[in-house]
Amino acid sequence: MDDSAAGDHRLRHIDALRAIAALLVLWRHVADAFVGLGAGVSGHWMVEWSAALDFGRIGVVTFFLVSGYVIPFSIHPERPAPIGTFLIRRFFRIYPAYWLSIPLGAFATCWIWGLPFGVRDFLIGLTLLQDFLGARSALGLYWTLLVEWAFYLLCVLLLVFRSFDKPRRWLLLAVAFTLVHSAEMFVHWLTGRSTIGSATAFGLLNLSLMLLGALYRQSLVEERGRGDRWLRNGVYGLLAWHLLILPLGATLAIGFAGNATIPYALGLLVFVVGVSFVQIRSRVTDWLGRISYSIYLFHPVVFMLLLWALQRLPPQSALRAQHLGVYLLVNALITAALATLVYRFFERPGIELGRRAARWVARTQQKP
């Protein structure tokens, strides 16, 4: 959900991963919504596949790993005001498009359906703290932005406690988060009881995977980390745990249906393949990767408006009896067009404003 760590230089294969992640989330949500549009809707295999493998979760996990792969490398501890400049850039990267999504999302998912979304919901939503303050979310996907911010703050804490340039400490933290999550899940699967709660456990899992994304780059991609055998073996161990051991244990405990470890493992697999084995670089994926944040944010606005309009047609209308692939294609094209506009008029100006503000803060902190 974010830009390359290297300023204007973009990692094109990482943009391709963003594009794939955004389209997987769109596929899952559109297929789920449009399969019930009418008896004549065909292509049910598209919703069956996306539901069985949980394409939406695969896409979100891929996004988290990509954030881990790029975000820490946008922090420069050697420069003036590294924490302030980092948080300013993150704020202006996330919030402008997010703020636009609130009224559009409220209109598309609440108001036209006769559901409440009041001034209090709107004002609290501006802070992104609605889940903590008991307000209604305009769009259900906002929780992932909170995970992003939690990771940003974790990076800041690592910098404050002089651990930012010590990847072994990142690895220990990732292992600790993974073990706490795994212990909670196995207790829940075997006894039905909970210790820290599923939400907390999965929050730690998401942070662990974001740390793993950063560690993967440091230890397996970039030359500077390849000499640390202890670190590299630790990363291989985490990969084996998330890709094989945890999914196998979960499958033995609860079976395949509803097993969240499977899409988590598949999201990690998509990331590893896209980073190290099949690096996709094309103009289409460059474009889709650049606008992937807005695709992710605004695709529910598009599909909910289309669904509302189609449901008001007569049941025998041909427009309510298309293949799911048609609905997916139409939604994807409209969403991409809208996301391009949002990127042009909200995201990119916000990014530039954040950079200017960060440069100003850095200049004010420079020693005379």
Sequence and secondary structure as in RCSB ss.txt:
>XXXX:A:sequence
MDDSAAGDHRLRHIDALRAIAALLVLWRHVADAFVGLGAGVSGHWMVEWSAALDFGRIGVVTFFLVSGYVIPFSI
HPERPAPIGTFLIRRFFRIYPAYWLSIPLGAFATCWIWGLPFGVRDFLIGLTLLQDFLGARSALGLYWTLLVEWA
FYLLCVLLLVFRSFDKPRRWLLLAVAFTLVHSAEMFVHWLTGRSTIGSATAFGLLNLSLMLLGALYRQSLVEERG
RGDRWLRNGVYGLLAWHLLILPLGATLAIGFAGNATIPYALGLLVFVVGVSFVQIRSRVTDWLGRISYSIYLFHP
VVFMLLLWALQRLPPQSALRAQHLGVYLLVNALITAALATLVYRFFERPGIELGRRAARWVARTQQKP
>XXXX:A:secstr
    TBTTB  HHHHHHHHHHHHHHHHHHHHHHHTTS TT B HHHHHHHHHHTHHHHHHHHHHHHHHHHGGGG 
 TTSSSHHHHHHHHHHHHHHHHHHHHHHHHHHHHTGGGT    HHHHHHHTTT HHHHT   SSGGGHHHHHHHH
HHHHHHHHHHTT TT HHHHHHHHHHHHHHHHHHHHHHHHHS  SS HHHHHHHHHHHHHHHHHHHIIIIISGGG
TT HHHHHHHHHHHHIIIIIHHHHHHHHH STT THHHHHHHHHHHHIIIII     HHHHHHHHTHHHHHHHHH
HHHHHHHHHHHTS TT GGGS BHHHHHHHHHHHHHHHHHHHIIIIIHHHHHHHHHHHHHHHHHHS  
